[in-house]
Amino acid sequence: MKLFTRIFLTTVMLFTLSNMANAQIFQIGVGGGLTQILAPSYYTDAVGDGGLGFSTAWNIGAVAKIGLPIIPLTPKAYFLYHSLSGDGQYSGMNIDYSQSISELGIGVEYNFIPLPAGFDPYIALDIAYNSFGALEANGTEISGTKVNRFGGGIGLGTEITIIPIINLDVYASYKMFNLIGKEDGEDTVTAFTLDAFIMFSFL
């Protein structure tokens, strides 16, 4: 009797999990957008004032999501490559600064009630492992500028249905790239990003 009960319960569990898996929607998307560096002032000040002159830059990346049945939460994983640059004159010399930030993260989206016209708004929380590339001045690396840090972000977005299997995901977020692992005196690097991804859905 116990064996029969175990077999019955196992069958029910497998059947339930199978139905849940089939109800899930896997999405993968590619895209990019703009990265506006907000702080610290060393990053944003003009080159002529002793800063790096970083302001609005571009980013490119990919995102994957799994739509869960019943609950309005969507786990996601993503990668973004931010390319930062600034230029100007300092002490009579033309200086071009550049640096990259590679962001590998996971997060969760809370989906609101879908709006008319195929809009599906959400709020999201992200955590990420960020790799700062070497800071370069006129193509020459400045030593000691390659670091890895953990960061996080919060954002608002919406998916817009184009056709049943393709959505446009528009996402605006506030990011802190180096929340954890900072050295003494290290300022927090923050940015505002605005991105758009073409999302492809699979059952």
ChimeraX commands (.cxc) that place a marker at each C-alpha (Angstrom):
marker #1 position 0.00,0.00,0.00 radius 0.5
marker #1 position 2.83,2.38,0.86 radius 0.5
marker #1 position 4.55,1.59,-2.43 radius 0.5
marker #1 position 1.33,2.28,-4.36 radius 0.5
marker #1 position 0.89,5.58,-2.50 radius 0.5
marker #1 position 4.45,6.66,-3.29 radius 0.5
marker #1 position 4.06,5.76,-6.96 radius 0.5
marker #1 position 0.76,7.62,-7.11 radius 0.5
marker #1 position 2.16,10.73,-5.44 radius 0.5
marker #1 position 5.28,10.69,-7.60 radius 0.5
marker #1 position 3.14,10.41,-10.74 radius 0.5
marker #1 position 0.97,13.34,-9.62 radius 0.5
marker #1 position 4.04,15.46,-8.85 radius 0.5
marker #1 position 5.68,14.69,-12.20 radius 0.5
marker #1 position 2.44,15.44,-14.01 radius 0.5
marker #1 position 2.09,18.76,-12.16 radius 0.5
marker #1 position 5.69,19.78,-12.79 radius 0.5
marker #1 position 5.35,18.84,-16.44 radius 0.5
marker #1 position 2.28,21.04,-16.80 radius 0.5
marker #1 position 4.05,23.91,-15.03 radius 0.5
marker #1 position 7.08,23.58,-17.29 radius 0.5
marker #1 position 4.86,23.57,-20.36 radius 0.5
marker #1 position 3.11,26.68,-19.06 radius 0.5
marker #1 position 6.38,28.54,-18.74 radius 0.5
marker #1 position 7.46,30.85,-21.52 radius 0.5
marker #1 position 11.17,31.20,-22.19 radius 0.5
marker #1 position 12.27,34.47,-23.75 radius 0.5
marker #1 position 15.60,35.55,-25.13 radius 0.5
marker #1 position 16.39,38.99,-26.49 radius 0.5
marker #1 position 19.14,41.17,-27.88 radius 0.5
marker #1 position 19.46,44.92,-27.92 radius 0.5
marker #1 position 21.11,47.87,-26.26 radius 0.5
marker #1 position 20.78,51.54,-25.55 radius 0.5
marker #1 position 22.26,54.45,-23.63 radius 0.5
marker #1 position 24.27,54.64,-20.41 radius 0.5
marker #1 position 24.34,58.03,-18.66 radius 0.5
marker #1 position 27.06,58.17,-16.00 radius 0.5
marker #1 position 25.81,60.10,-12.95 radius 0.5
marker #1 position 28.64,59.82,-10.40 radius 0.5
marker #1 position 31.31,60.16,-9.14 radius 0.5
marker #1 position 32.35,63.68,-10.18 radius 0.5
marker #1 position 35.76,62.34,-11.19 radius 0.5
marker #1 position 33.99,60.41,-13.95 radius 0.5
marker #1 position 31.63,63.18,-15.04 radius 0.5
marker #1 position 33.74,66.35,-14.71 radius 0.5
marker #1 position 35.12,67.78,-17.94 radius 0.5
marker #1 position 38.61,66.74,-18.97 radius 0.5
marker #1 position 39.71,70.37,-18.68 radius 0.5
marker #1 position 38.64,70.32,-15.02 radius 0.5
marker #1 position 40.64,67.19,-14.25 radius 0.5
marker #1 position 37.85,64.66,-14.81 radius 0.5
marker #1 position 37.33,61.90,-17.35 radius 0.5
marker #1 position 34.51,63.62,-19.24 radius 0.5
marker #1 position 32.23,60.55,-19.21 radius 0.5
marker #1 position 28.61,61.41,-19.95 radius 0.5
marker #1 position 26.24,59.58,-22.29 radius 0.5
marker #1 position 27.64,56.36,-23.72 radius 0.5
marker #1 position 26.26,53.28,-25.46 radius 0.5
marker #1 position 25.67,49.74,-24.29 radius 0.5
marker #1 position 24.82,46.47,-25.96 radius 0.5
marker #1 position 23.71,43.13,-24.56 radius 0.5
marker #1 position 21.34,40.22,-24.22 radius 0.5
marker #1 position 18.66,39.09,-21.76 radius 0.5
marker #1 position 16.84,35.83,-21.01 radius 0.5
marker #1 position 13.59,35.49,-19.03 radius 0.5
marker #1 position 11.37,32.69,-17.78 radius 0.5
marker #1 position 7.67,33.48,-17.37 radius 0.5
marker #1 position 6.28,31.56,-14.41 radius 0.5
marker #1 position 2.66,30.37,-14.29 radius 0.5
marker #1 position 0.18,31.99,-11.88 radius 0.5
marker #1 position 2.63,34.22,-9.95 radius 0.5
marker #1 position 3.49,37.66,-11.43 radius 0.5
marker #1 position 7.26,37.25,-11.02 radius 0.5
marker #1 position 9.67,36.78,-13.91 radius 0.5
marker #1 position 13.28,35.67,-13.20 radius 0.5
marker #1 position 15.87,36.93,-15.66 radius 0.5
marker #1 position 19.56,36.84,-16.48 radius 0.5
marker #1 position 21.34,39.43,-18.56 radius 0.5
marker #1 position 24.64,40.72,-19.92 radius 0.5
marker #1 position 25.42,44.34,-20.80 radius 0.5
marker #1 position 28.62,45.84,-22.18 radius 0.5
marker #1 position 28.96,49.56,-21.45 radius 0.5
marker #1 position 31.48,51.59,-23.48 radius 0.5
marker #1 position 32.45,54.86,-21.79 radius 0.5
marker #1 position 34.44,57.68,-23.37 radius 0.5
marker #1 position 35.40,61.31,-22.82 radius 0.5
marker #1 position 37.73,63.79,-24.46 radius 0.5
marker #1 position 39.00,67.31,-24.07 radius 0.5
marker #1 position 42.04,69.44,-23.44 radius 0.5
marker #1 position 44.04,69.42,-20.23 radius 0.5
marker #1 position 47.16,71.58,-19.79 radius 0.5
marker #1 position 47.22,72.24,-23.52 radius 0.5
marker #1 position 47.04,68.53,-24.47 radius 0.5
marker #1 position 44.22,66.68,-26.19 radius 0.5
marker #1 position 43.26,63.67,-24.07 radius 0.5
marker #1 position 40.85,60.86,-24.97 radius 0.5
marker #1 position 39.70,58.67,-22.08 radius 0.5
marker #1 position 37.91,55.34,-22.46 radius 0.5
marker #1 position 36.78,52.50,-20.22 radius 0.5
marker #1 position 34.38,49.58,-20.44 radius 0.5
marker #1 position 32.13,47.95,-17.85 radius 0.5
marker #1 position 30.94,44.39,-18.45 radius 0.5
marker #1 position 27.83,43.62,-16.41 radius 0.5
marker #1 position 26.67,40.04,-15.82 radius 0.5
marker #1 position 23.54,39.96,-13.71 radius 0.5
marker #1 position 20.40,38.27,-12.54 radius 0.5
marker #1 position 17.15,39.80,-11.41 radius 0.5
marker #1 position 13.44,39.47,-10.96 radius 0.5
marker #1 position 10.57,41.43,-12.46 radius 0.5
marker #1 position 7.21,42.06,-10.81 radius 0.5
marker #1 position 4.57,42.28,-13.50 radius 0.5
marker #1 position 1.65,44.64,-13.10 radius 0.5
marker #1 position -1.76,44.04,-14.67 radius 0.5
marker #1 position -1.33,44.20,-18.47 radius 0.5
marker #1 position -2.54,47.42,-20.04 radius 0.5
marker #1 position -4.49,47.76,-23.29 radius 0.5
marker #1 position -2.68,47.71,-26.63 radius 0.5
marker #1 position -0.29,44.93,-25.57 radius 0.5
marker #1 position 1.63,46.81,-22.84 radius 0.5
marker #1 position 2.89,44.68,-19.92 radius 0.5
marker #1 position 4.59,46.98,-17.35 radius 0.5
marker #1 position 6.93,45.78,-14.59 radius 0.5
marker #1 position 9.31,46.88,-11.85 radius 0.5
marker #1 position 12.64,45.05,-11.53 radius 0.5
marker #1 position 15.46,44.48,-9.06 radius 0.5
marker #1 position 18.89,43.38,-10.30 radius 0.5
marker #1 position 22.20,42.25,-8.85 radius 0.5
marker #1 position 25.30,42.02,-11.01 radius 0.5
marker #1 position 28.97,41.10,-11.16 radius 0.5
marker #1 position 30.70,44.03,-12.87 radius 0.5
marker #1 position 34.10,43.94,-14.50 radius 0.5
marker #1 position 35.71,47.35,-15.03 radius 0.5
marker #1 position 38.09,47.35,-17.97 radius 0.5
marker #1 position 41.35,49.25,-17.85 radius 0.5
marker #1 position 41.04,53.02,-18.02 radius 0.5
marker #1 position 42.87,54.24,-21.11 radius 0.5
marker #1 position 44.24,57.69,-21.89 radius 0.5
marker #1 position 45.05,58.21,-25.58 radius 0.5
marker #1 position 45.11,54.43,-26.02 radius 0.5
marker #1 position 47.51,53.78,-23.12 radius 0.5
marker #1 position 46.30,51.74,-20.14 radius 0.5
marker #1 position 46.45,53.34,-16.73 radius 0.5
marker #1 position 47.66,50.63,-14.35 radius 0.5
marker #1 position 45.54,49.49,-11.43 radius 0.5
marker #1 position 42.21,50.42,-13.01 radius 0.5
marker #1 position 40.99,46.89,-13.84 radius 0.5
marker #1 position 38.72,45.84,-10.98 radius 0.5
marker #1 position 35.74,43.55,-10.35 radius 0.5
marker #1 position 32.84,44.60,-8.15 radius 0.5
marker #1 position 29.30,43.56,-7.23 radius 0.5
marker #1 position 26.50,46.02,-7.82 radius 0.5
marker #1 position 22.77,46.35,-8.14 radius 0.5
marker #1 position 19.97,48.30,-9.70 radius 0.5
marker #1 position 16.28,49.06,-9.78 radius 0.5
marker #1 position 14.20,49.87,-12.81 radius 0.5
marker #1 position 10.89,50.18,-14.59 radius 0.5
marker #1 position 10.00,48.69,-17.92 radius 0.5
marker #1 position 7.31,47.35,-20.17 radius 0.5
marker #1 position 7.01,44.68,-22.81 radius 0.5
marker #1 position 5.09,45.71,-25.91 radius 0.5
marker #1 position 3.60,42.94,-28.02 radius 0.5
marker #1 position 4.56,43.19,-31.69 radius 0.5
marker #1 position 3.34,39.76,-32.75 radius 0.5
marker #1 position 2.50,36.79,-30.45 radius 0.5
marker #1 position 6.09,35.47,-30.34 radius 0.5
marker #1 position 7.99,38.79,-30.56 radius 0.5
marker #1 position 7.92,41.61,-28.00 radius 0.5
marker #1 position 9.75,44.89,-27.61 radius 0.5
marker #1 position 11.12,45.21,-24.05 radius 0.5
marker #1 position 11.85,48.82,-23.02 radius 0.5
marker #1 position 13.69,49.17,-19.69 radius 0.5
marker #1 position 14.96,52.19,-17.73 radius 0.5
marker #1 position 17.11,51.58,-14.65 radius 0.5
marker #1 position 19.29,53.19,-12.01 radius 0.5
marker #1 position 22.51,51.22,-11.52 radius 0.5
marker #1 position 25.23,51.17,-8.86 radius 0.5
marker #1 position 28.17,49.30,-10.33 radius 0.5
marker #1 position 30.43,48.91,-7.28 radius 0.5
marker #1 position 28.33,48.52,-4.15 radius 0.5
marker #1 position 30.32,45.58,-2.72 radius 0.5
marker #1 position 34.07,45.03,-2.73 radius 0.5
marker #1 position 35.14,48.67,-2.79 radius 0.5
marker #1 position 38.50,49.74,-1.42 radius 0.5
marker #1 position 38.86,52.55,1.12 radius 0.5
marker #1 position 38.08,55.88,-0.49 radius 0.5
marker #1 position 36.57,54.33,-3.62 radius 0.5
marker #1 position 33.54,56.27,-4.84 radius 0.5
marker #1 position 30.36,54.56,-6.01 radius 0.5
marker #1 position 29.92,54.59,-9.78 radius 0.5
marker #1 position 26.26,55.15,-10.69 radius 0.5
marker #1 position 24.43,55.43,-13.98 radius 0.5
marker #1 position 21.02,55.73,-15.59 radius 0.5
marker #1 position 20.39,53.35,-18.49 radius 0.5
marker #1 position 17.68,53.25,-21.11 radius 0.5
marker #1 position 17.53,50.09,-23.22 radius 0.5
marker #1 position 15.36,48.30,-25.73 radius 0.5
marker #1 position 15.48,44.57,-26.50 radius 0.5
marker #1 position 13.77,42.52,-29.18 radius 0.5
marker #1 position 12.41,39.50,-27.28 radius 0.5
marker #1 position 11.67,36.12,-28.89 radius 0.5
marker #1 position 9.33,33.77,-27.00 radius 0.5
marker #1 position 9.53,29.96,-26.83 radius 0.5
marker #1 position 7.28,27.53,-24.96 radius 0.5
marker link #1:1,2 radius 0.2
marker link #1:2,3 radius 0.2
marker link #1:3,4 radius 0.2
marker link #1:4,5 radius 0.2
marker link #1:5,6 radius 0.2
marker link #1:6,7 radius 0.2
marker link #1:7,8 radius 0.2
marker link #1:8,9 radius 0.2
marker link #1:9,10 radius 0.2
marker link #1:10,11 radius 0.2
marker link #1:11,12 radius 0.2
marker link #1:12,13 radius 0.2
marker link #1:13,14 radius 0.2
marker link #1:14,15 radius 0.2
marker link #1:15,16 radius 0.2
marker link #1:16,17 radius 0.2
marker link #1:17,18 radius 0.2
marker link #1:18,19 radius 0.2
marker link #1:19,20 radius 0.2
marker link #1:20,21 radius 0.2
marker link #1:21,22 radius 0.2
marker link #1:22,23 radius 0.2
marker link #1:23,24 radius 0.2
marker link #1:24,25 radius 0.2
marker link #1:25,26 radius 0.2
marker link #1:26,27 radius 0.2
marker link #1:27,28 radius 0.2
marker link #1:28,29 radius 0.2
marker link #1:29,30 radius 0.2
marker link #1:30,31 radius 0.2
marker link #1:31,32 radius 0.2
marker link #1:32,33 radius 0.2
marker link #1:33,34 radius 0.2
marker link #1:34,35 radius 0.2
marker link #1:35,36 radius 0.2
marker link #1:36,37 radius 0.2
marker link #1:37,38 radius 0.2
marker link #1:38,39 radius 0.2
marker link #1:39,40 radius 0.2
marker link #1:40,41 radius 0.2
marker link #1:41,42 radius 0.2
marker link #1:42,43 radius 0.2
marker link #1:43,44 radius 0.2
marker link #1:44,45 radius 0.2
marker link #1:45,46 radius 0.2
marker link #1:46,47 radius 0.2
marker link #1:47,48 radius 0.2
marker link #1:48,49 radius 0.2
marker link #1:49,50 radius 0.2
marker link #1:50,51 radius 0.2
marker link #1:51,52 radius 0.2
marker link #1:52,53 radius 0.2
marker link #1:53,54 radius 0.2
marker link #1:54,55 radius 0.2
marker link #1:55,56 radius 0.2
marker link #1:56,57 radius 0.2
marker link #1:57,58 radius 0.2
marker link #1:58,59 radius 0.2
marker link #1:59,60 radius 0.2
marker link #1:60,61 radius 0.2
marker link #1:61,62 radius 0.2
marker link #1:62,63 radius 0.2
marker link #1:63,64 radius 0.2
marker link #1:64,65 radius 0.2
marker link #1:65,66 radius 0.2
marker link #1:66,67 radius 0.2
marker link #1:67,68 radius 0.2
marker link #1:68,69 radius 0.2
marker link #1:69,70 radius 0.2
marker link #1:70,71 radius 0.2
marker link #1:71,72 radius 0.2
marker link #1:72,73 radius 0.2
marker link #1:73,74 radius 0.2
marker link #1:74,75 radius 0.2
marker link #1:75,76 radius 0.2
marker link #1:76,77 radius 0.2
marker link #1:77,78 radius 0.2
marker link #1:78,79 radius 0.2
marker link #1:79,80 radius 0.2
marker link #1:80,81 radius 0.2
marker link #1:81,82 radius 0.2
marker link #1:82,83 radius 0.2
marker link #1:83,84 radius 0.2
marker link #1:84,85 radius 0.2
marker link #1:85,86 radius 0.2
marker link #1:86,87 radius 0.2
marker link #1:87,88 radius 0.2
marker link #1:88,89 radius 0.2
marker link #1:89,90 radius 0.2
marker link #1:90,91 radius 0.2
marker link #1:91,92 radius 0.2
marker link #1:92,93 radius 0.2
marker link #1:93,94 radius 0.2
marker link #1:94,95 radius 0.2
marker link #1:95,96 radius 0.2
marker link #1:96,97 radius 0.2
marker link #1:97,98 radius 0.2
marker link #1:98,99 radius 0.2
marker link #1:99,100 radius 0.2
marker link #1:100,101 radius 0.2
marker link #1:101,102 radius 0.2
marker link #1:102,103 radius 0.2
marker link #1:103,104 radius 0.2
marker link #1:104,105 radius 0.2
marker link #1:105,106 radius 0.2
marker link #1:106,107 radius 0.2
marker link #1:107,108 radius 0.2
marker link #1:108,109 radius 0.2
marker link #1:109,110 radius 0.2
marker link #1:110,111 radius 0.2
marker link #1:111,112 radius 0.2
marker link #1:112,113 radius 0.2
marker link #1:113,114 radius 0.2
marker link #1:114,115 radius 0.2
marker link #1:115,116 radius 0.2
marker link #1:116,117 radius 0.2
marker link #1:117,118 radius 0.2
marker link #1:118,119 radius 0.2
marker link #1:119,120 radius 0.2
marker link #1:120,121 radius 0.2
marker link #1:121,122 radius 0.2
marker link #1:122,123 radius 0.2
marker link #1:123,124 radius 0.2
marker link #1:124,125 radius 0.2
marker link #1:125,126 radius 0.2
marker link #1:126,127 radius 0.2
marker link #1:127,128 radius 0.2
marker link #1:128,129 radius 0.2
marker link #1:129,130 radius 0.2
marker link #1:130,131 radius 0.2
marker link #1:131,132 radius 0.2
marker link #1:132,133 radius 0.2
marker link #1:133,134 radius 0.2
marker link #1:134,135 radius 0.2
marker link #1:135,136 radius 0.2
marker link #1:136,137 radius 0.2
marker link #1:137,138 radius 0.2
marker link #1:138,139 radius 0.2
marker link #1:139,140 radius 0.2
marker link #1:140,141 radius 0.2
marker link #1:141,142 radius 0.2
marker link #1:142,143 radius 0.2
marker link #1:143,144 radius 0.2
marker link #1:144,145 radius 0.2
marker link #1:145,146 radius 0.2
marker link #1:146,147 radius 0.2
marker link #1:147,148 radius 0.2
marker link #1:148,149 radius 0.2
marker link #1:149,150 radius 0.2
marker link #1:150,151 radius 0.2
marker link #1:151,152 radius 0.2
marker link #1:152,153 radius 0.2
marker link #1:153,154 radius 0.2
marker link #1:154,155 radius 0.2
marker link #1:155,156 radius 0.2
marker link #1:156,157 radius 0.2
marker link #1:157,158 radius 0.2
marker link #1:158,159 radius 0.2
marker link #1:159,160 radius 0.2
marker link #1:160,161 radius 0.2
marker link #1:161,162 radius 0.2
marker link #1:162,163 radius 0.2
marker link #1:163,164 radius 0.2
marker link #1:164,165 radius 0.2
marker link #1:165,166 radius 0.2
marker link #1:166,167 radius 0.2
marker link #1:167,168 radius 0.2
marker link #1:168,169 radius 0.2
marker link #1:169,170 radius 0.2
marker link #1:170,171 radius 0.2
marker link #1:171,172 radius 0.2
marker link #1:172,173 radius 0.2
marker link #1:173,174 radius 0.2
marker link #1:174,175 radius 0.2
marker link #1:175,176 radius 0.2
marker link #1:176,177 radius 0.2
marker link #1:177,178 radius 0.2
marker link #1:178,179 radius 0.2
marker link #1:179,180 radius 0.2
marker link #1:180,181 radius 0.2
marker link #1:181,182 radius 0.2
marker link #1:182,183 radius 0.2
marker link #1:183,184 radius 0.2
marker link #1:184,185 radius 0.2
marker link #1:185,186 radius 0.2
marker link #1:186,187 radius 0.2
marker link #1:187,188 radius 0.2
marker link #1:188,189 radius 0.2
marker link #1:189,190 radius 0.2
marker link #1:190,191 radius 0.2
marker link #1:191,192 radius 0.2
marker link #1:192,193 radius 0.2
marker link #1:193,194 radius 0.2
marker link #1:194,195 radius 0.2
marker link #1:195,196 radius 0.2
marker link #1:196,197 radius 0.2
marker link #1:197,198 radius 0.2
marker link #1:198,199 radius 0.2
marker link #1:199,200 radius 0.2
marker link #1:200,201 radius 0.2
marker link #1:201,202 radius 0.2
marker link #1:202,203 radius 0.2
view
